């Protein structure tokens, strides 16, 4: 196997070092396996996520890390209100263009046993979840068409766009309230665009403390993945390592009745077809 299809970043049992790897069994949901303590094995990858070579050396995972190293992320771009049913639950008109905000790379957090840390000022009972399909850019893109977009996509993973709602409602711009440290857990695996060829037919679910909160599909997106990449490349270079969060389906805690928010010690799982489950515990600092 010269090139990876299901890439993980992890600390290995054998040497305690951080490695990139190609899953030995890509059919497994390694997010679920991790929390269930099912052994996870990977072929070690030489090089980086951009063109790394898969070797025959097999390592066992001690701890899963976010598939993209925060130091290799050039920019996190996020799209708000990109699902029709989410717009309906918010009673907001369908936008004419994508609504964009950003997160700093310090927002990136690891899958389980990585935690979502809620800082003291945001421990007001209004921290919320948002299940998101993530696009990772593989090569520089500028002024590209939607038809050309697949060639610039390295792969896909899962994110939870954690939001401090009370803080968000105090400002017209959401970047601060959505950009807190560990507010963007990623994982558990990065699936290549060659292995996941249709990003518009994927089930997206959030399960919070065992109860399903979001159960949508990327087919409900207002702007497709390829349209988003094209739109954001207008007059702007999307560098390799750019992370794009593509919006969330209906069912967020703020619009539920009664409202549901993230509590200290709770567990949240974000699952997307073909990728797997991002699992995190909530930790109040």
C-alpha positions in Angstrom: 0.0 0.0 0.0 2.0 3.0 -1.2 -0.5 5.7 0.0 -2.7 5.9 3.1 -6.5 5.8 2.9 -7.4 5.8 6.7 -4.8 7.9 8.5 -4.4 8.2 12.3 -2.0 10.1 14.5 -1.2 8.3 17.7 1.2 7.5 20.5 2.5 3.9 20.1 2.6 1.3 22.8 6.0 0.1 21.5 8.0 3.3 22.0 5.8 6.0 23.5 6.5 8.2 20.5 4.0 10.0 18.2 3.5 8.4 14.8 1.2 8.5 11.7 -0.3 5.3 10.7 -2.6 3.6 8.2 -5.3 1.5 10.0 -4.7 -2.2 9.6 -8.5 -2.7 9.7 -10.2 0.3 8.2 -13.6 -1.2 8.6 -13.5 -0.7 12.4 -14.9 2.4 14.2 -11.8 3.1 16.1 -13.5 5.9 18.2 -15.8 3.3 19.6 -12.8 0.8 19.9 -10.8 3.3 21.8 -13.4 3.9 24.6 -14.1 0.2 24.7 -10.4 -0.6 25.0 -10.3 -2.7 21.9 -6.7 -2.9 20.6 -6.1 -0.6 17.5 -3.2 -1.3 15.2 -1.7 0.6 12.3 1.0 0.4 9.7 3.5 3.1 10.4 3.6 5.9 7.9 7.0 7.5 6.9 6.7 11.2 6.2 3.8 13.6 6.6 0.1 13.5 5.9 0.9 15.0 2.5 2.3 12.0 0.6 3.6 9.9 3.4 4.6 6.3 2.6 2.9 3.4 4.3 5.4 0.8 5.6 4.9 -2.8 6.7 5.8 -2.1 10.3 2.7 -2.5 12.6 2.3 -0.5 15.8 -0.4 -0.6 18.5 -2.1 2.5 19.6 -1.6 3.7 23.2 -3.5 7.0 22.7 -5.3 8.5 19.7 -4.4 12.1 18.8 -6.1 14.5 16.4 -5.3 13.3 12.9 -4.0 16.8 12.0 -1.2 18.1 14.2 -2.2 21.6 15.4 1.3 22.8 14.4 0.6 21.7 10.8 -2.8 23.5 10.6 -2.6 26.8 8.7 -6.2 27.9 9.3 -9.5 26.6 10.7 -12.4 28.0 8.7 -16.0 27.3 9.8 -19.3 27.6 8.1 -22.4 28.5 10.1 -26.0 27.7 9.2 -25.3 25.3 6.3 -28.1 22.8 6.8 -31.7 23.5 5.7 -33.3 21.9 8.7 -30.9 23.7 11.1 -31.9 27.0 9.5 -35.6 26.0 10.0 -35.1 25.2 13.7 -33.4 28.5 14.2 -36.1 30.4 12.2 -33.5 32.0 10.0 -33.8 32.5 6.3 -31.6 30.3 4.0 -28.4 32.3 3.3 -27.4 33.4 -0.1 -23.7 32.9 0.6 -21.9 30.8 3.2 -21.6 32.4 6.7 -17.9 32.2 7.7 -16.1 32.4 11.0 -12.8 31.0 12.3 -11.1 29.2 15.1 -7.5 29.3 16.2 -5.5 26.1 16.0 -5.3 26.1 19.8 -8.9 25.0 19.6 -7.9 21.6 18.3 -8.3 18.7 20.8 -7.7 15.0 20.7 -10.3 12.2 20.6 -10.9 10.2 23.7 -9.1 10.1 26.1 -8.8 13.7 25.1 -11.3 16.0 26.8 -13.3 19.1 25.9 -12.3 21.5 28.6 -14.8 24.2 29.6 -13.0 27.3 31.0 -14.2 28.9 34.2 -15.8 31.9 32.6 -17.9 29.6 30.4 -19.1 27.3 33.1 -22.6 28.9 33.0 -24.6 25.9 31.8 -24.7 27.0 28.2 -21.9 25.1 26.5 -23.2 23.4 23.4 -22.3 20.8 20.8 -22.3 20.8 16.9 -21.5 17.7 14.9 -19.6 18.6 11.8 -18.0 17.0 8.7 -14.5 18.3 8.3 -12.6 18.9 5.1 -8.8 19.0 5.1 -7.1 20.8 2.2 -4.2 18.8 0.6 -2.7 21.3 -1.8 -2.8 25.1 -2.4 -6.1 26.1 -4.0 -7.1 29.5 -5.3 -9.9 30.5 -7.6 -10.9 26.9 -8.3 -14.3 25.7 -9.5 -16.5 23.3 -7.5 -15.9 20.7 -10.2 -12.1 21.0 -9.6 -12.4 20.9 -5.7 -12.0 17.1 -5.2 -8.5 17.3 -6.5 -7.5 19.7 -3.7 -9.1 17.8 -0.8 -6.7 15.6 1.2 -9.4 13.9 3.3 -12.3 14.1 5.7 -12.7 13.7 9.5 -15.1 14.6 12.3 -15.3 17.7 14.5 -17.4 19.0 17.4 -17.8 22.7 17.1 -18.1 23.4 20.8 -19.8 26.8 21.5 -20.2 29.0 24.6 -23.7 30.1 23.8 -24.2 32.8 26.5 -21.0 34.4 25.3 -22.0 33.9 21.6 -25.3 35.8 22.1 -23.5 38.8 23.4 -21.7 39.5 20.1 -22.6 39.6 16.4 -19.4 37.7 15.6 -19.0 34.1 17.0 -15.3 33.5 16.6 -14.4 34.1 20.3 -17.3 32.1 21.7 -16.4 29.2 19.4 -12.6 29.5 19.5 -11.8 28.6 23.1 -9.1 26.0 23.8 -10.2 22.4 23.0 -13.4 23.7 21.3 -12.5 21.8 18.1 -11.8 18.2 18.9 -11.0 16.3 15.7 -10.9 12.6 14.7 -10.6 9.8 15.2 -9.3 9.1 11.6 -8.6 11.1 8.5 -10.2 9.3 5.5 -8.7 10.2 2.1 -10.8 11.7 -0.6 -10.1 8.6 -2.7 -11.7 6.4 -0.1 -14.6 8.7 0.6 -15.8 9.8 -2.8 -19.2 11.2 -2.1 -19.3 13.6 0.9 -23.0 14.5 0.3 -24.6 11.3 1.4 -23.3 10.8 4.9 -25.3 10.3 8.1 -24.2 12.7 10.9 -25.2 11.9 14.5 -24.6 13.3 18.0 -25.1 11.0 21.0 -24.9 12.8 24.3 -24.9 10.6 27.5 -26.4 7.8 25.4 -29.2 9.8 23.9 -29.3 10.8 20.2 -29.5 14.6 19.9 -28.6 15.1 16.2 -29.5 12.7 13.4 -29.0 14.4 10.0 -27.4 13.9 6.7 -24.9 15.9 4.6 -27.5 15.7 1.8 -29.3 18.5 3.7 -26.4 20.9 3.2 -27.3 24.3 1.7 -23.8 24.6 0.2 -22.1 21.4 -0.8 -18.6 20.5 0.3 -17.2 21.3 -3.2 -19.2 24.5 -3.4 -17.7 25.6 -0.1 -14.1 24.9 -1.1 -14.7 26.8 -4.4 -16.3 29.8 -2.7 -13.6 30.1 -0.1 -10.9 29.9 -2.7 -12.1 33.1 -4.4 -9.1 35.5 -4.3 -7.8 33.6 -1.3 -5.2 30.8 -1.2 -6.4 27.8 0.8 -3.1 26.4 2.0 -2.3 22.7 2.6 -3.4 21.8 6.2 -6.4 24.2 6.1 -9.3 22.7 8.1 -12.9 23.5 7.0 -15.8 22.7 9.3 -18.9 22.5 7.0 -21.8 23.2 9.4 -24.1 21.2 11.6 -27.5 19.5 11.2 -30.5 20.3 13.3 -30.8 19.3 17.0 -28.2 21.4 18.8 -28.8 21.9 22.5 -29.7 25.6 22.3 -32.8 24.9 20.1 -34.1 21.8 22.0 -36.9 22.0 24.5 -35.9 21.9 27.2 -32.4 23.1 26.2 -29.5 20.7 26.6 -26.0 21.8 27.4 -22.6 20.1 28.2 -22.1 19.1 31.8 -18.9 18.3 33.7 -18.0 14.6 33.4 -20.5 14.0 30.6 -19.8 12.0 27.4 -20.5 13.1 23.8 -20.1 11.1 20.6 -20.1 12.5 17.1 -20.5 9.8 14.4 -20.3 10.2 10.6 -20.7 7.4 8.0 -17.5 6.2 6.5 -15.3 7.9 9.1 -16.3 6.8 12.6 -17.0 8.2 16.0 -15.3 11.1 17.7 -15.7 10.5 21.5 -14.9 13.0 24.2 -15.6 13.6 27.9 -16.5 17.0 29.2 -14.2 18.5 31.8 -14.8 21.8 33.7 -11.5 23.4 34.4 
